[in-house]
Amino acid sequence: MPARVKPPPSNPFRFGRIVSGDAFTDREADLVVLERELRGGQNILIEAPRRFGKTSLILEVKRRLQVAGIPVAYLDCMLVPSRARLADRLASAYLDAFRSPAERAEDWVVQHLKTFRVRPTLTIDDHGHAQLAFEAGSAGTPNLDALLEQLFEEPEAIARASKRKRVVVILDEFQDLMELGATLLRQLRAVIQHQQHVSYALLGSRQALLRKAVHERSAPLLKMARPYPLGPLPREDFAAFLMARFRASGRPVPKDAAHFLWEVALLPLTSQELVATAVDRVLDAEAAQMTVLWHDSAPAQRNLLVALVEWGGRNIYSEDYRRRANLGAATTVQRAVQTLVERELVDLESSGAYIIKERFFEEWIRRRVVRGEL
């Protein structure tokens, strides 16, 4: 009888996905603050570049709040292409979050949305998941504006009717709502500034839109939430997390670790070679996205990106820097910087240096463009 083959262990590191449970890297201090503030009625603005773990963090906060009995509605605004779809998605998020397990979806809709001018259509799929949809698009802009206003007001009404008198609404990548019309966030502000029983968590990463949404003097949500900038994980804490995951999976522990490093940990290589091989695999996995970012950049933007990799990001307007990097006139550099910042590819640090925000994109440029590696 052939011996049973032991299945290979699964990779304990998640790449490119939201993480939860034991795959969630320790941010205990952030979790404590965010949970406390939202439970206490404080609106929070969480800002961080992509891949800093904003969504994973807030979903863990959401889980903890729900365990404590506080209903939480979550909406990813990046996936909302129109104002009419926003109405559908908000109503569906409320239905998921605020309906008790004992309530039938039909009864909840009748109870909470019966006063709406535009009545929703409820559909339940084969898995029992309920969704709401309004015929608001054909009703015209005035009716759609009134519908959205009612939906913005609904969490406060639900909170007042509940025993705990507190609900939480999470709007992930909320700055994308700016692209659905200049008045939408002003309409939201007009409602939430009077709400006493709803806490909002606003998550954002696109700096150009964030400035227009919350930071500029005329921004619609200026001073509507406590700023909570999310930095990178502390190096020591992250290293400890990585090492623990390696040990638990039975793989040898190198000095640096990640999803792709785990995949190559059994290869007969030094720690430095393992890291280089893992980075190669990351760049291979991200090659299509990196190529699109590069192709979508005008020549002046490409020249500046290469200069940031080769020469760093300080004093980029100086004559010496522009001559050394062959960037041309200062006005050309200024236009290139402005566009790259708006595209969320480049950022200005507090030290005054420009950096490429996506570190793997920086490494892709270094290897593929500067060194000419295949």
N, C-alpha and C positions, 0 to 999 in steps of 0.2 A: 504494500500500500504506500503510495507516494506520500512523502512528508508534506504537511500543509505549509504553504508559503505565507510567511507573515507579511501582511500588507505594509507598504512603505508609510512612514509617518506623514501626516499632512503638514504643510507649511504653516507655522504659527503666526506669520506676519502677513497682514492684508495690504495689498498694493492697489491704489487707485479706487478704494471703496471706503464707505463709512464703516467705522469699527465700533464695536460695543463689547460688553462683558470683559473677559480677561484679555481680549486683544486691545482694549482701550488703554493707552498709556497714561500713567498717573498724572493728573492735574488736580490733585485733591484741593489745593488752596483755591484754585479758580472755581471748582465745583461748589465749595462751601460759600464763597462770596456770592456767586450768581444765584444759587438756590435761596440764600438768605434775602438778597435784595428783591428778587421776584416775589417771594412769599410776603415780603413787607410792603409791596405795592410800588416799588421803584422800577421805572422803565430803564432798560439797559441797551446800550449801543456797543456791539462787539465788532471791532474792526481787526482784520488781519489779512495778509496775502493768502492766495490759494495754497492749499496743502498744509496749512497750519493747524488743521483739525477743528475748525470752528463748529462744523455741523456735528461731528462726533461728540464734541464737548457739550453742545446745547441739547443733544438728544439724551445724553446721560443725565443732564439737569432735568430734562422733561421726565425721564423715568423716575427720578427721585421725587419729584413733585407729585407725580401721579401716585406713587406709593404712599405719600403723605396725604392723599385724598384731594389734591388740587387738580382740577381738570386743565389740560394743556392742549391747545390747538396749534398745529404746525403746518406751515405752508411754505413751499419752496417757490419764491417769486420768479426765479430764473426760468421756470417751466410754464410761465403764464404769458401767452403771446398776445392777449387782447384784454380789454376791459370787460367784455362779456364773459370771457373764460375766467377772469378773476372772480366774478360773481359766482360762477359755478364752483370753482375750487374753494373759495372761502366758505360757502355754504356746506360743501362736502366735508371740509376740515372741521367745521363746527359740529356737524352731525357725528363724525367719528369721535370727537373729543368730549362733547358735552352730553351725549346720550348715555344713560346708565345701561348696564348690561341687561337689565330687566325690561327696558323699554323697547317696543317695536319701532322700527325706523319710521313707519307711516304715522304712528301716533306722535312721535317727536316732531315731525314736520308740521303736522296739523297744530300742535300746541304752540310751537315757537315761531312758525313762519306764516301763520294764518292771516296776519295783518298786512302782509306784503302785497304791494300793488301788482307785482308780476309773480304769479304762483309758480313754484318749481315743479319739475317732473322728477319723480323718484324712480331710480332703476336699481335693481339688486342682481349682481352677476351670479354665476354658478358657485362661486366660493362664499357667497353670503355678504360680499362687500357692497355697501350702499353708496350711491352717488346721486348728487342733485344737479339739475341743469335748468336754467331759466331760458325762456325765449326772449331774452332782453335785447338781443342784437336787432331784432326786427321791430322792437318797440320804440326805437329812436333814442337819441342821446339824452333828452330830458328824463325819460323813464329809467334809463340805465344809470344815470347819475343818482336819481332818487333811490334806486335799488341798492347801489353801492353804499349810499349813506345809511340805509336801513341795516345793511349787513355790518358796517362798521359799528353801529350802535348795539347790535345784538349781543355781543359778549357781556356788556354791562347789564343788560336786562336779565341775562341768564345768571350772572353772578349774584345779582340782588335776590333772585328767586331761590338760590342754593343755600344750604346750611352754613357753608364756610365763608360765603360772601367774597370769594376770591377765585378768579380764573386767570390763566396766562395765555397769551397769544404770541407765537413765535413766527416772525416773518424773515425767512432766510433769503439772503441776497435781495433785500428789500429795495435797494437802490435801483434795481431793474424796473421798478414801477414807474420811475421817471420817464422811461421810454414809452409809456402808455398814455402820456398826456401831462402837460405841465401842472394841471390843476388837481390831479389825483391825490398827491401827497398833502396838498393844502386842504383838500376835503377830509382826508384822514386826520390831519391835525385838528381841524375844527371840531371833530367828534371826540378824539381821545383826550384832549386837554380838559374835558369836563368829566371824564370817567374816573370814578373813585374805587372801583372794585376790579379793575382789569390791569394787569401788568404786561408790558410788551417787551419782548426781546427782539431787537433788530440786528441782523447779522449782515455784514457787507464786506466786499473785497475789492470792488472796482473803484479806484480812487477818484477818477474823473467824475463819475456819477455821484460818489459819496460827497464830494465837495459841493456839488449843486444841491444835494438832498439835505445835508445836515450842517455843513461847515461855513458856507458863504453867508454873508450878512443877510441876504434875502432868501436863504434856504428855507423851504417849507417846514422842515422838522428841526430847525435850529433850537438847541437847548431843550429838546423834548425828552431826552434820555441821558442817563449817566454814561459818559464815554468809558469804555472798557477795552483798551487796545490789548490784543492778544499777541504776546511775543512767542518766540520759539521755545520749545521745551528746554529747561535747564540741562546742560550737557551731561552732568553727573547722573541726574535722575533718569534721563533717557538711556544712558549707557547701562545703568543697572537694570532697567526694564528689558533691554535687548538681551543682556546676558542671561537673565532669568528665563526668558522665552527659549533661548538656545538650550540651556541646561534641561528644561522641562521636556524638550523634544528629543533629547539624546544626541544632539549633534555636538561636535567639538566647538569650543568657544574661541573665536578669534577676537582681536582687540576692537574691531568695528563690526557692526552687524546690521542687516536689514533683510527685507523679503528676498531679494535676489542673492544676497550673501549667504543666506541659509541654503539656497538651492545648490551652491557651489562649495559648501563647507567641507564636503568629503573629498574634494579634489586634492591631490598631493602638491599643494602650493603653500607658500609663505603667507602670513597674514596680509602683507602689502599686496601680494599678487592676487589674493582672494578678493580684496576690496576692489582692485582694478578690474578684475573679471566681472564682479557683481555690477559695477558701474557700467561696464560694456553692455551687460544684459538690460539694464535700465534704459540706456540710450537706444538699444535696438527696439525695445518695447515702445518707446516714445518717438521713434524716428519719424513716423508719419506726421505727428502733431508738430514736431520741431521743424520739419521741412515746410509745412504750411506757414508757420510763423515767419520763417525766413523768406519764403517766396512772396508773402504779403507785405514785406518791408521794401520801401523804395531804396534806391542806391545810397542816398545820403544816410538813411537810417541803418542800412547794413554796415556802412563804413564806420558809423559811430558805435554800433554794437561790437564790432571787431576791436575798435580802439579801447572800449571799456574793458574788454578781455585782456588786451595786450598791455595797456598803459594805465589801467585804473580809471577812476571817475572823478579825480580832483582837478580843478582848474581847466576844465575842458574848453573854456572860451579863450584861454590865453593863446597868444600867438605861437609860443613855443610848442604847446600841446597840439594845436591845429596843424602846425607844420610837420611835426614828428609823426602824427597820425594821418597826414594827408587828408584833412577834413574840409579844406576850403574856407570860405568866409565865415565869420562868427554868426552872421544871420542864417546861414545854411545850417550850422550846428544847432542854433536856437530852434529852428523849425523842426529839425529832426528830433531833438529832445522832447519838444512839446508833443509831437505825434506819438513817440514811443511811450511817454508817460500816459497819454490818453488811452493808448492801447493796452495799458497795464503791463508792459514789458520792462519798463525802466522806472526806478523810483529814486527820489532824492532823500538821502539819509540826513539825520539831524546834524551830522558832522560836516555836511556840505558836499559830500561825495555822491555821485550818481552810481547806481548799481543795477545790474540785471536782476530782476526780481526772481525769476525762475532759475534756480541754480543748475538744474539739469540742462536748461537751454544754454546757459553760459558754458557748461562743459561741452555740449554739442558743438557750439561755435569754436571753442578752443581746439577740439579734436578734428572736426570735419572741415572747418574753414581755415583756421590759422595753421594747423599742422598738415592739413590735406589728407588725413587718414580716411580709409574707406570703412 
